[in-house]
Amino acid sequence: MTGSIRCIVPPVILEQIARRGSEPQRERALRALGLDALHRSLRTGAPPRPAPAPAGPGDSPQRTVSTADGGETLPGRAVRSEGEPPSDDVAVDEAYDGLGATYALYREVYGRRSIDDAGQPLPATVHYGVDYDNAFWNGTRMVFGDGDGDLFNRFTVAVDVIGHELTHGVTEHEAALVYEGQSGALNESVSDVFGSLVKQRALRQSAEEADWLIGAGLFTARVSGQALRSMRAPGTAYDDPVLGVDPQPAHLRDYVDTTGDNGGVHTNSGIPNHAFYLAATALAGHAWQVAGRIWYAALRDDALPASADFAGFAAGTVRAAAAGFGAAEAAAVGDAWAAVGVDVRARG
Amino acid sequence: MTRVELERSGGFAGLSLRASVDTAGDQPEAAWVEEALSGVDLAALAGEPSPPAPDRFVYRLAVDRDGQRHEMAFGEQDLPAALRPLVERLLHRARGGAPPPSGPAQDTPPE
């Protein structure tokens, strides 16, 4: 039966190079090699820079990765706890490293102590369910499926997925953006933004060097597509006979009204995603340093309501840019939003 | 005759999968559709989903049966166990996989 290729996808991507060398496949393979390098460096490298004194809760991550062994019972069986050496399970180690890279971005760049900024532990469960094409943060735990093997590989394969999911936890503790319509698309976009920043920082890429893709490596070789979403060029991530065409808009005029997906939160996130990409490339350098700090400050702004729309969040980022950096940065952020049809520059 | 339409949206991927089955036009499917729906109180399940949760799937199901249409929606965390065999079988079709030889789509355990 054709649906039986499942889970524990071996280094599919490298096999693909060996098999055929089309352009998207080469790109995918290069990305995979980058991520492998990342995993190696995270395993062998020294721990992140010393935490500032006084030490408190959350100054280092508290990871525990468990396996559900194909079931749906959480937490499952613990396989690797904080400080333990790599296991012989690639999904366990990818989850462990991805949690660590996400923790490090928030702690070392934004000064945040874990999800709740109070040292919340970071538990994760891999090998969840059968043919499970998803990953999610349930409020206390990360959960990863192995994919169905037809369309999706295991969800730990992309570090930005892990950053994306944990950021849902951060958002819940900060703006708590309602997961529907424009505020829902902002919630999704914030997760894509920091998910991508986790990957960019782990790979030490500048805004110009980054691929700005979300979920690169998740699709199997059968799918015609490079990733799930593209922040650089929303709407171009995939074009496949089974999955159809990437539906993301890059401009407010193309906003998609739909009943599915809580009002298209994973579709319309293309608009604020592209605004971040434009701002980050205009500000240049490492996107997590300036653009990332601006977005993080806007997310934490008490004035941002849970029901914020694109314009409300955009105005918050312009204010945060002006307060944290200066007029030039604020203008670059305002211009980026205007380019996607969300012009708040007249608000002052 | 029974007609079932399924849409699964959301999830991290945000991809919508759709599948439908019509026991009038698709006779080989009639047996498992009827089996999957036997004992399910569709009228009791109709309605809107619980509040959304990030990156969880959203299922919308429409069943036309005995002259009545039942529309229902669920977050994946609330999908009734009674509907899972039907939903999993339809998802298998939506992904373009060949149908399992028989029975609901339980497949073999991983690894």
Interface residues (C-beta under 8 A of the other chain):
Chain A: M1 T2 G3 S4 R6 C7 I8 D69 G70 H127 V130 D131 D133 N134 A135 F136 W137 N138 D146 D148 D150 L151 F152 F155 V161 H164 E165 H168 E172 Y179 E180 G184 N187 E188 S191 G215 L218 L228 R229 V242 L243 T259 G260 D261 N262 V265 H266 T267 S269
Chain B: E7 S9 G10 G11 F12 A13 G14 L15 S16 P51 P52 A53 P54 D55 R56 F57 V58 R60 E76 H92 R95 G96 G97 A98 P100 P101 Q106 D107 T108 P109 P110 E111
